[in-house]
Every structure is written in structure tokens, then in C-alpha cells.
């Protein structure tokens, strides 16, 4: 290639020797390449494509069948199954390269055979200020496992017009906690949106129905929405794109608030979000191109006012009272007044996010406890055990037993005089009584006579 660059010089009069001295090779080599009609490119070897057998060759049909069944199947999963189930010995990179080649072709074939040409596409929408919010849960795992709290959850509500977020952290996702988080969000925003978008969770809908049919709302959810004046909007099944605003916010909070930090309480988690919130409100959102906080002011101004009284939702459970006057709930124990219940009696627990109220089935309140935050906690009021034996009369001593001096006979009461039943039972009286002694042979004779008399009868 370097020699052929000097073809122009040779045509202009440069000798083979001069060009050889410049290139650093023999003049005969210069002559050989300059006399050829090749272009000034490096020599290329013939392609070896298709000349060597591929290890994935016998499995190509199987891989393509898997992709036709599920076009999203990952190459790492395909390689894992080929090795474990079909004895494939090739490297993962070979599977990855083959899947990258055939996946687009199979996807095109599936699109041509699909009756719905719009599959995988969705309609983008925007709403006016105050019209909509979106709600979702996030599972944050064992953030407080060192305190005995197995799971921590994050509740998120995002105003759809401005993308202004609210987040709080809980240890439960029950119905009482779910709607209590709504009340906190409404108080944070200073109003109520016109509608709220949800997944089809059991706290919002009563049961699942087929696509296209009306969704039956949970009675508590319907009552809560009517009290605050918003419309409940459950999404269709498997439609996460319908609430992408809050889905994205769950990841943002996890990355910017939780990641790389340690917390010792739920309050610390809530505080960390509130400290980060001004940073989020000062950012320009990439979709609507405005500062989130500035657009959020218009969003808040369009919200419906809060009602004068809150709607409190409690989660009701039936439990049995144990012989120890304790009731079990969420692996923790709560005491009830011993004088007002009996063992095995059924009582009703009305659970709020922070309290547990225990009632008779007729609605009479027995007691109220603070809700346990750690599983296995005993929430006991000692007054509830009033009147039950507590063992305070039990006593023990060490050493010799001290004998009390015997009282004079004149000090004894009348019923303790000699000959009375008390005196006969007295240890001292029995100790001084003379007992007749009989030889053992008398007992043997008596036993023989008794046996003979029984046989005669």
C-alpha cells in the first residue's frame, strides 16, 4: 500500500531505487507493486463467513420459536435455558449476537400477522390545571429492617398538569393507611383534584371484571371520593402507561431521596422527601418546559376546596380474646379489660394508621391502643389485668425453718381443749399418742382367713 502511493512519483520520473530508499525495501519489490494494476488499498483475505460451523446452529429453530412466543425474551434467559435444558456449550455472546439479528425480523413477521396494528402504541394526553392527579405505591423493602420493621412503602400522588409531587412513607398498605395518605396529600396541596387515576387495587375496586365492562368500586372508596368530591378513575388492566407521571415519580424519589442513605424512622424518611422537594419544584420539566413549582401554583389554585370535616376510614377486623386478655393483630398483642370480656369472646378491631380501637360486637368501646410499629410488640395497659392473680402472695425463704413457740394451754381457745377434734388433729397431740404394735404374722393370718371366707361364699 505504501509503495503504490509513489506511483505518481514514478510516473513523474522517480526511479525504483529512489522510491525503495524512501519506503525501506528492495527496489525489486517496488518494481513488482508499481507494475501491477492494483489500487492503493491493503490486501484483503477472502471472507470466511459460512465456512465454519456455528455452535448455535442446531438451536436456531428453537430460539426463533421462543422469540415468536415472546418477542421480549432476553438473550441472557435464552442462553441460560439452552445450557440448562438442551446441553448448549457455546458462549453467551454468540447467543446475544444471533438474537440481535433475528429479533427484528421476527418482530416484523409478528406485526404483519397481528390483527391490531395499533398494539404497543398509546395516546398521549395533557390535562388542564386541577383536573387530575395520579396515585401509586412504591415498595422500598427493608429500609428499617434494623428496627424490626420488615417492609416500608412509599405513597405517591402527582398533580398531572404540573407534575408537582407528594410522597409519604408507611409500614402498611391497608385501607385505613391508604386513605389517610390521601388526606395528607390533600392537605399538602391545599385542595382536591377533579379526578384521581389508580391501578386496579383491592382498596379501590371491589372485584376485577372483563375488559370493556364497568368496574365496581369498593364501597369505602366510593364514599371517600363522594365526601371529597373527586372521581375515581381505575385504569384498564395491564395499562401502566395510563399513569406514567406517577410511575416515573416513584423512581425519581427512590433515586434522589432514598438511594445511598440510612434512616432510623418513618419520620426521617418523610423529612428527607420534604427537604428534597424544593429542588424538584425548582427544576424545568422536560415535557411541558416550565418550572414545576411555577406551573404548580396554577395547578393548586384550580383545586377544589377541602371539606370542613375529614372522612376517617378504619379497617375493621374480628379477633378472639385469649385467656391472657390479649388480642392478636399483625403479629402484635393488644390488651383488653379483664372485667369486661371473657376468654374466647369475639371482638371487633377498628384500625387507623396510628391507633387500634377494640369494640364489643354491639359497638361498645372497650379500649384504644397506639398502633404497634414493630411486629411482635406487646401493647398492654396494666390496669386491664386488675383483679387477676399476680402472684404477689407467693414467698420463699432460705436456711432453717423457724419454729414458733407453743402457746400455753390457758391461751388456747375453748375448741382447742384436750379431747376436741382440733386437738386430735394437732401434730403435738398425735406425737404423744401411744400406738399399739402388732407382729406381721397377725396380718398374714387375717389375710388367709379373709380369702377362705370369700371362697366359701
C-alpha positions in Angstrom: 0.0 0.0 0.0 2.9 2.4 0.9 4.7 1.6 -2.4 1.6 2.2 -4.5 1.4 5.7 -3.1 4.5 6.5 -5.0 3.1 5.6 -8.4 2.6 9.2 -9.2 6.3 9.9 -8.5 7.4 7.0 -10.6 5.3 8.2 -13.5 6.9 11.7 -13.0 10.4 10.2 -13.3 11.4 8.8 -9.9 13.5 5.6 -10.2 12.7 2.3 -8.4 15.9 2.7 -6.3 14.9 6.2 -5.0 11.4 5.0 -4.1 12.8 1.9 -2.4 15.1 4.1 -0.3 12.1 6.2 0.8 9.9 3.1 1.6 12.6 1.0 3.1 12.5 -2.1 1.0 14.3 -3.7 -2.0 13.9 -1.9 -5.4 12.7 -5.2 -6.9 9.7 -5.1 -4.5 9.0 -1.5 -5.6 9.1 -2.5 -9.2 6.8 -5.5 -8.6 4.0 -3.5 -7.0 4.3 -0.4 -9.2 3.9 -2.5 -12.3 0.7 -4.1 -11.1 -2.7 -2.5 -11.8 -4.0 -2.8 -8.2 -5.5 0.1 -6.3 -3.8 1.7 -3.3 -5.6 -0.4 -0.7 -4.4 -3.0 1.7 -4.8 -6.6 0.5 -7.9 -8.4 1.9 -8.4 -12.0 2.6 -11.5 -13.9 1.3 -14.5 -13.9 3.7 -14.8 -16.8 6.0 -18.5 -16.2 6.6 -20.3 -19.5 6.5 -17.2 -21.6 6.2 -17.1 -22.6 9.9 -19.9 -24.4 11.7 -21.6 -22.4 14.5 -22.4 -23.9 17.9 -25.8 -22.2 17.9 -26.7 -23.7 14.5 -28.6 -26.7 15.8 -30.6 -24.5 18.2 -31.6 -21.7 15.8 -35.1 -23.1 15.2 -35.7 -23.5 18.9 -34.5 -19.9 19.7 -36.8 -18.5 17.0 -39.7 -20.4 18.3 -39.2 -19.0 21.7 -39.0 -15.5 20.3 -42.2 -15.9 18.3 -43.9 -17.0 21.5 -42.5 -14.0 23.5 -40.6 -11.4 21.4 -39.3 -9.7 24.6 -37.4 -12.7 25.8 -33.9 -11.7 26.8 -30.8 -13.2 25.3 -29.4 -14.0 28.7 -32.5 -16.0 29.5 -32.3 -17.8 26.2 -28.7 -18.7 26.8 -29.5 -19.9 30.3 -32.3 -22.2 29.1 -30.2 -23.6 26.2 -27.4 -24.5 28.6 -29.6 -26.0 31.3 -32.2 -27.8 29.2 -30.5 -28.5 25.8 -26.8 -29.0 26.5 -25.6 -25.9 24.7 -21.9 -25.3 25.2 -21.4 -22.0 23.4 -20.7 -18.6 24.9 -23.4 -16.1 25.8 -22.0 -13.6 23.2 -22.8 -15.9 20.4 -26.5 -16.2 21.6 -26.6 -12.4 22.0 -25.4 -11.7 18.5 -27.8 -14.2 16.9 -30.8 -12.9 18.9 -29.9 -9.3 17.8 -30.0 -10.4 14.2 -33.2 -12.4 14.2 -35.3 -10.4 16.7 -36.1 -7.5 14.3 -37.1 -10.0 11.6 -39.4 -12.0 13.9 -40.9 -8.7 15.2 -41.7 -7.6 11.6 -43.4 -11.0 11.0 -45.5 -10.8 14.1 -46.5 -7.2 13.2 -47.7 -8.3 9.8 -49.7 -11.2 11.4 -51.2 -9.0 14.2 -54.9 -8.2 13.8 -54.4 -5.0 15.8 -51.9 -2.7 14.0 -52.0 -0.2 16.9 -50.7 -2.7 19.5 -47.9 -1.2 21.6 -49.0 2.4 20.9 -50.8 4.7 23.2 -52.5 8.1 23.1 -50.6 11.0 24.8 -52.8 13.3 26.8 -52.5 16.5 28.8 -55.0 17.9 31.3 -56.0 21.3 32.5 -54.9 22.7 35.9 -56.6 21.0 38.8 -58.3 18.3 36.7 -56.3 15.2 37.6 -53.9 13.5 39.9 -52.3 10.1 39.8 -51.6 7.7 42.8 -49.3 4.8 43.2 -47.4 2.7 45.8 -43.7 2.0 45.9 -42.2 -0.9 47.7 -39.0 0.3 49.4 -38.1 -3.0 51.0 -36.2 -3.3 54.3 -35.1 0.3 54.8 -35.9 0.0 58.6 -35.2 -3.8 59.0 -32.6 -3.0 61.7 -35.5 -1.6 63.8 -37.6 -4.7 63.3 -39.8 -3.2 60.6 -39.9 -5.7 57.7 -41.3 -3.5 54.9 -41.5 0.2 54.1 -43.8 1.5 51.5 -44.0 4.9 49.8 -47.3 6.6 48.8 -47.1 8.9 45.8 -49.6 11.5 44.5 -48.7 13.7 41.5 -50.7 16.5 40.0 -50.9 15.7 36.3 -50.9 19.3 35.0 -47.8 20.5 36.8 -46.1 17.2 37.9 -45.9 18.5 41.4 -45.3 15.5 43.7 -46.2 14.4 47.2 -44.8 11.4 49.0 -45.0 9.9 52.4 -43.8 6.6 53.8 -45.7 3.9 55.7 -45.3 0.4 57.1 -48.7 -0.8 55.8 -50.8 -0.6 52.6 -54.1 -1.4 54.3 -57.3 0.5 53.5 -57.1 2.8 56.5 -53.5 3.8 55.7 -54.3 4.2 52.0 -57.0 6.8 52.6 -55.1 8.5 55.4 -52.3 9.2 52.9 -54.9 10.8 50.6 -55.9 13.2 53.4 -52.2 14.1 53.9 -51.7 14.7 50.2 -54.8 16.9 50.0 -53.6 18.9 53.0 -50.2 19.3 51.3 -51.7 20.5 48.0 -54.3 22.6 49.8 -57.2 21.1 47.8 -58.7 18.2 45.9 -58.2 17.4 42.2 -61.2 16.7 40.0 -60.2 13.0 39.4 -57.6 10.6 40.6 -56.1 7.7 38.5 -55.4 4.4 40.2 -54.3 0.9 39.5 -57.0 -1.8 40.0 -56.1 -2.3 43.6 -58.4 -4.0 46.2 -58.7 -0.8 48.1 -60.2 1.0 45.1 -62.3 -1.7 43.3 -64.4 -4.5 44.7 -63.5 -7.1 42.0 -61.9 -7.5 38.6 -64.1 -7.6 35.5 -63.6 -8.3 31.9 -62.2 -5.5 29.6 -64.9 -3.1 28.4 -67.1 -3.6 31.4 -67.8 -1.1 34.2 -65.5 -1.6 37.2 -67.4 -2.0 40.6 -65.8 0.4 43.1 -65.1 -0.5 46.7 -67.8 1.0 48.9 -65.3 2.8 51.1 -63.5 4.2 48.1 -66.8 5.4 46.6 -67.8 7.0 49.9 -64.4 8.7 50.3 -64.5 10.1 46.8 -68.0 11.4 47.2 -67.1 13.1 50.5 -64.1 14.9 49.0 -65.7 15.5 45.6 -63.4 13.7 43.2 -63.9 11.0 40.6 -62.2 7.6 41.0 -60.6 6.6 37.6 -59.2 3.0 37.8 -57.1 2.1 34.8 -57.6 -0.8 32.5 -55.7 -3.9 33.5 -52.0 -4.0 32.5 -52.0 -0.4 31.3 -49.1 1.3 33.2 -48.8 4.0 30.5 -52.0 5.5 31.7 -50.3 6.9 34.8 -46.8 7.3 33.7 -46.4 10.6 35.6 -46.6 8.9 39.0 -44.8 5.8 37.8 -41.8 8.0 36.9 -42.1 9.9 40.2 -41.7 6.6 42.2 -38.3 6.0 40.6 -37.2 9.7 41.0 -37.9 9.6 44.7 -36.1 6.3 45.1 -33.0 7.6 43.3 -32.8 11.1 44.7 -34.2 10.7 48.3 -33.6 7.1 49.4 -30.5 5.9 47.5 -27.3 5.8 49.5 -28.8 6.9 52.8 -29.7 5.2 56.1 -32.8 6.1 58.1 -34.0 5.3 61.6 -37.7 6.1 61.5 -40.6 6.8 59.2 -40.4 10.5 60.2 -36.8 10.7 58.9 -38.0 9.4 55.6 -40.8 11.9 55.3 -38.4 14.6 56.4 -35.9 13.7 53.7 -38.5 14.0 51.0 -39.6 17.4 52.2 -36.0 18.6 52.2 -35.6 17.4 48.6 -39.0 18.7 47.4 -37.8 22.4 46.8 -35.1 21.1 44.5 -37.7 19.2 42.4 -40.0 22.2 42.3 -37.2 24.4 41.0 -36.5 22.2 38.0 -37.8 22.7 34.5 -39.8 19.7 33.4 -38.8 18.3 30.1 -42.3 17.7 28.9 -44.2 21.0 29.5 -41.0 23.1 29.5 -41.9 25.1 32.6 -40.6 25.3 36.2 -42.6 22.7 38.1 -43.2 25.0 41.1 -44.4 27.8 38.9 -46.8 25.6 37.0 -47.8 24.0 40.3 -49.1 27.3 41.6 -51.7 27.4 38.8 -52.4 23.7 39.5 -53.1 24.3 43.2 -55.2 27.4 42.5 -57.6 25.3 40.4 -58.1 22.5 43.0 -61.4 22.0 44.8 -61.5 23.2 48.4 -61.2 20.7 51.2 -64.4 19.8 53.1 -65.0 21.1 56.6 -64.7 17.7 58.2 -62.3 14.8 57.2 -63.5 11.4 56.2 -61.9 8.9 58.6 -61.6 5.3 57.3 -60.9 2.5 59.7 -60.0 -1.1 58.8 -62.3 -3.5 60.7 -61.1 -6.9 61.8 -62.7 -9.6 64.0 -60.4 -11.2 66.7 -60.8 -13.7 69.6 -59.8 -12.7 73.1 -57.2 -15.1 74.6 -57.2 -16.4 78.2 -54.5 -13.8 78.9 -56.9 -11.0 77.9 -54.8 -10.2 74.8 -55.9 -9.8 71.2 -53.6 -10.5 68.3 -53.3 -8.2 65.3 -50.4 -8.0 62.7 -48.3 -10.3 65.0 -48.6 -7.9 67.9 -50.7 -8.2 71.1 -53.2 -5.7 72.5 -54.7 -6.0 76.0 -58.5 -5.7 76.8 -60.1 -5.1 80.2 -60.4 -8.4 82.0 -63.6 -7.5 83.8 -65.4 -6.7 80.5 -64.6 -9.7 78.4 -64.4 -13.5 78.7 -62.0 -16.0 77.2 -62.7 -16.8 73.6 -65.1 -13.9 73.0 -65.0 -12.3 69.6 -64.3 -8.5 69.5 -64.0 -6.0 66.6 -60.8 -4.1 65.9 -61.2 -0.7 64.2 -57.7 0.1 62.9 -56.5 3.5 62.0 -53.0 4.4 60.8 -51.9 5.3 64.4 -54.5 3.7 66.7 -56.2 0.4 67.3 -59.7 0.6 68.9 -61.2 -2.6 70.3 -65.0 -2.8 70.5 -67.7 -5.3 71.5 -69.7 -6.6 68.6 -72.5 -4.2 69.6 -70.2 -1.3 69.1 -69.3 -0.6 72.8 -65.7 0.7 73.0 -63.5 -1.5 75.2 -60.1 0.2 74.9 -57.9 2.1 72.5 -54.1 1.5 71.9 -51.4 3.1 69.9 -50.8 1.0 66.8 -47.6 -1.1 67.0 -44.9 -0.2 64.5 -42.8 -3.3 65.0 -44.2 -6.8 64.7 -44.3 -8.8 67.9 -44.8 -5.8 70.2 -47.0 -6.0 73.3 -49.3 -3.1 73.7 -50.5 -3.7 77.3 -52.3 -1.5 79.8 -51.6 -3.0 83.2 -54.9 -1.7 84.5 -56.7 -4.2 82.2 -55.4 -7.1 84.3 -56.8 -5.6 87.5 -58.3 -8.3 89.8 -56.4 -11.2 88.2 -53.9 -13.1 90.4 -50.5 -11.6 90.1 -48.5 -13.9 92.4 -47.6 -11.3 95.0 -48.5 -13.7 97.9 -46.0 -16.3 96.9 -42.9 -16.3 99.1 -39.8 -18.4 99.7 -37.0 -18.5 102.3 -33.5 -20.0 102.6 -32.0 -21.6 105.6 -33.6 -23.3 108.6 -37.3 -23.0 109.3 -38.0 -21.0 112.4 -40.4 -22.8 114.8 -42.9 -20.7 116.5 -43.1 -21.2 120.3 -46.1 -23.2 121.6 -48.8 -21.3 123.2 -49.8 -22.1 126.8 -52.8 -24.2 127.3 -54.6 -21.4 129.1 -54.2 -19.2 126.0 -55.8 -21.7 123.7 -59.4 -21.2 122.7 -62.1 -23.4 124.0 -62.3 -25.5 120.9 -58.6 -26.4 121.3 -59.0 -28.2 124.7 -58.0 -31.9 125.1 -60.4 -34.2 123.5 -61.6 -31.9 120.9 -61.3 -32.6 117.1 -58.7 -29.9 116.7 -56.5 -31.5 119.4 -56.9 -34.9 117.8 -55.6 -33.4 114.5 -52.8 -31.5 116.2 -49.3 -32.6 115.4 -48.2 -32.4 119.0 -51.2 -34.4 120.2 -50.6 -37.1 117.7 -46.9 -37.2 118.5 -47.6 -38.1 122.2 -50.3 -40.7 121.4 -49.4 -44.3 122.2 -49.9 -46.6 119.2 -50.4 -50.3 119.6 -47.8 -52.6 117.9 -48.8 -56.0 116.3 -46.5 -58.6 114.8 -46.6 -59.1 110.9 -47.8 -62.7 111.3 -51.1 -61.4 112.6 -51.7 -59.7 109.3 -50.8 -62.8 107.4 -53.3 -64.9 109.4 -56.0 -62.2 108.9 -55.4 -62.3 105.1 -55.7 -66.1 104.9 -59.0 -66.1 106.9 -60.4 -63.5 104.6 -59.5 -65.5 101.5 -61.1 -68.7 102.9 -64.3 -66.9 103.8 -64.5 -65.4 100.3 -64.1 -68.9 98.7 -66.8 -70.4 100.9 -69.2 -67.7 99.8 
